[in-house]
Amino acid sequence: MEATGVEDALITLLGRKAVMNHLRVDGFANRIVATVDNMDRPQLSSRLWPFYPSTGQFSVRKQDGRTYIDADNGLRYAPLLLLAETVDPAQVAELYRRMYPLLQAAYVELGYPKGRFNDRLLAVIDHLLATPVPDGPLEVRLPPIDPSVAPPRPWVLYQFTDPALESLSAGQKWLLRLGPVNERRVKLRLQQFKRELIGQAAAAP
C-alpha cells in the first residue's frame, strides 16, 4: 500500500464520517508508530496520536477533602471506543498487514534500523494488558502551580496520589483514566487484535 492509499483504506473499513470525525489521517503510519513506541514510556504526546483527543476536560470529584477521578470521566471516550468495538478485529489486522511496509519504514525512520515494528507492537500490547485494574475510585492531586505561569489546561497535570500508579507508563496511566469499565473494553479489543496478529504470522508462508 502507498501512503496515498491509507485514507481510502480507512474509509473503506470505518466509513468516511468516522474517519473524518476521529482520525488524523495525515502521516497516519508515522502517528501509529510514534504512539505505540511511546506507550510504555513516561510521556505520551497527544500531538502524535492517530486519533483526535477526546472532547471536554478531565473531570474529578471532591469527597472528604480528597480528589478522585469522576466516574463519568470515561464518557468522554465513548465515541472512540464504540467505533473500535464496531470493527471486526480480523479486518483491522488485515489492514495492518497491508500497511505494514509503511509502518516498518516509519519505525526505521524513528531510529530503529534493525528493529521490527511488529515485535514492538506485540510487546506494547502485552504491556498495556498488564495495566492493573483498580478496586476503587482513583485518588488524584494537582501539583503546585505557579500562578504567574498558570497553564491553560491545568486538568492535564493531575497525578495519581498512589506512587505505584503514578510510576506507571503513560499508556497504562491513560488506560486507568478511562475508568475500569472502559479499561476492560480496551483490553478485550487488544486481546482480540493480538490473536489476529499471531494468527496472521502463523499462516504466513
C-alpha positions in Angstrom: 0.0 0.0 0.0 1.2 3.5 -0.8 0.9 6.3 1.7 -1.7 8.0 -0.5 -4.0 5.0 -0.2 -4.2 4.9 3.6 -7.1 7.3 3.9 -9.2 5.4 1.3 -8.4 2.1 3.1 -9.5 3.6 6.4 -12.7 5.0 4.9 -13.5 1.5 3.5 -13.0 0.0 6.9 -14.7 2.6 9.1 -16.7 4.9 6.9 -16.0 8.4 5.8 -17.8 10.1 8.7 -16.0 8.1 11.3 -12.6 8.7 9.7 -13.2 12.5 9.4 -14.5 12.8 13.0 -12.0 10.7 14.8 -8.7 10.1 12.9 -5.8 12.2 11.9 -5.0 10.7 8.5 -2.0 13.0 7.8 1.1 10.9 8.4 -1.1 8.2 9.8 1.5 5.4 9.7 4.0 7.7 11.5 1.4 8.6 14.1 0.7 4.9 14.8 4.3 4.0 15.2 5.2 7.0 17.4 2.2 6.4 19.6 2.9 2.7 20.0 6.5 3.3 20.7 5.7 5.9 23.5 3.0 3.9 25.2 5.4 2.2 27.7 7.4 5.4 28.3 6.8 8.2 30.8 5.4 10.7 28.3 2.8 10.3 25.5 2.3 13.4 23.5 -1.2 13.9 22.1 0.2 15.8 19.2 1.4 12.4 17.8 -1.8 10.5 18.3 -3.5 9.0 15.2 -6.9 10.0 16.6 -8.2 13.3 17.9 -8.1 13.8 21.7 -11.4 13.4 23.4 -13.6 16.4 23.8 -14.3 18.1 27.1 -11.8 18.1 30.0 -10.7 15.6 32.6 -13.3 15.6 35.4 -12.8 15.0 39.1 -15.0 14.9 42.2 -14.3 16.0 45.8 -15.1 13.8 48.8 -14.0 14.3 52.4 -11.2 16.7 51.3 -9.8 14.3 48.7 -10.0 14.4 44.9 -11.0 11.4 42.8 -11.4 10.8 39.1 -15.1 11.3 38.4 -16.9 8.1 37.3 -18.4 10.0 34.4 -15.0 10.9 33.0 -15.0 7.8 30.9 -18.0 9.1 28.9 -15.6 11.4 27.0 -14.1 8.4 25.3 -17.4 6.7 24.4 -17.5 7.7 20.7 -14.0 6.4 20.0 -14.5 3.2 22.0 -17.8 2.5 20.2 -16.0 2.9 16.9 -13.3 0.4 18.0 -15.9 -2.1 19.0 -17.9 -1.9 15.7 -14.9 -3.1 13.7 -14.0 -6.7 13.1 -10.5 -7.3 14.6 -9.7 -9.5 11.6 -10.4 -6.7 9.3 -8.2 -4.4 11.4 -5.4 -7.0 11.3 -5.8 -7.3 7.5 -5.4 -3.5 7.1 -2.4 -3.6 9.4 -0.9 -6.3 7.2 -1.4 -4.2 4.1 0.0 -1.1 5.8 2.9 -2.9 7.4 5.6 -1.7 4.9 4.7 1.9 5.7 4.7 1.1 9.4 8.0 -0.6 9.3 9.5 2.3 7.3 8.2 4.7 9.9 9.7 2.6 12.7 13.1 2.6 11.0 12.8 6.4 10.4 12.1 6.8 14.2 15.5 5.4 14.9 15.2 1.6 14.9 17.1 0.5 11.7 17.3 -3.1 12.9 14.0 -3.4 14.8 10.8 -5.0 13.7 7.7 -2.9 14.4 5.5 -6.0 14.7 7.6 -7.2 17.6 7.4 -3.8 19.3 3.6 -3.7 18.8 3.1 -7.1 20.4 5.4 -6.1 23.4 3.4 -2.9 23.9 0.1 -4.7 23.7 1.3 -7.1 26.5 2.5 -4.1 28.5 -1.0 -2.4 28.3 -2.7 -5.7 29.1 -0.7 -5.8 32.3 -2.2 -2.5 33.5 -3.7 -3.0 37.0 -7.4 -2.8 37.4 -8.2 -0.6 40.4 -10.6 -1.9 43.1 -12.0 1.5 43.9 -12.0 5.2 43.0 -8.6 6.6 42.0 -7.4 9.5 44.0 -5.5 12.2 42.2 -4.0 15.6 43.0 -2.7 18.7 41.3 0.9 19.5 41.8 1.7 23.1 43.0 1.2 25.5 40.1 2.9 28.9 39.8 0.1 31.3 39.3 2.3 33.6 37.2 2.7 30.8 34.6 -0.7 29.0 35.1 -1.2 26.5 32.3 -4.3 26.9 30.0 -5.4 23.3 30.7 -4.5 22.6 34.3 -6.5 19.4 34.4 -3.9 17.6 32.2 -1.5 18.0 35.2 -3.4 15.7 37.6 -1.2 13.0 39.2 -2.2 9.8 41.0 -1.6 10.1 44.7 -0.6 6.4 44.9 3.2 6.4 44.0 2.8 2.9 42.4 0.2 4.2 40.0 2.0 7.4 39.3 5.1 5.5 38.4 3.3 3.5 35.6 3.9 4.3 32.0 2.0 6.9 30.1 0.0 4.3 28.3 -1.0 2.4 31.5 -2.0 5.7 33.2 -4.1 6.6 30.2 -5.9 3.3 30.5 -6.6 4.0 34.2 -8.0 7.4 33.4 -10.5 5.7 31.1 -12.2 4.1 34.1 -12.4 0.4 34.9 -15.2 -0.4 32.5 -13.5 1.3 29.6 -10.2 -0.2 30.6 -11.7 -3.7 30.3 -13.3 -2.8 26.9 -9.9 -1.6 25.5 -8.1 -4.7 26.9 -10.6 -7.0 25.3 -10.0 -5.4 21.9 -6.3 -5.5 22.4 -6.5 -9.3 23.2 -8.6 -9.9 20.1 -6.3 -7.9 17.9 -3.2 -9.7 19.3 -4.8 -13.1 18.5 -5.4 -11.9 14.9 -1.8 -10.7 14.6 -0.4 -14.0 15.9 -2.8 -15.9 13.6 -1.5 -13.9 10.6 2.1 -14.7 11.5 1.3 -18.4 11.9 -0.5 -18.5 8.5 2.3 -16.7 6.6 4.3 -18.9 4.2 
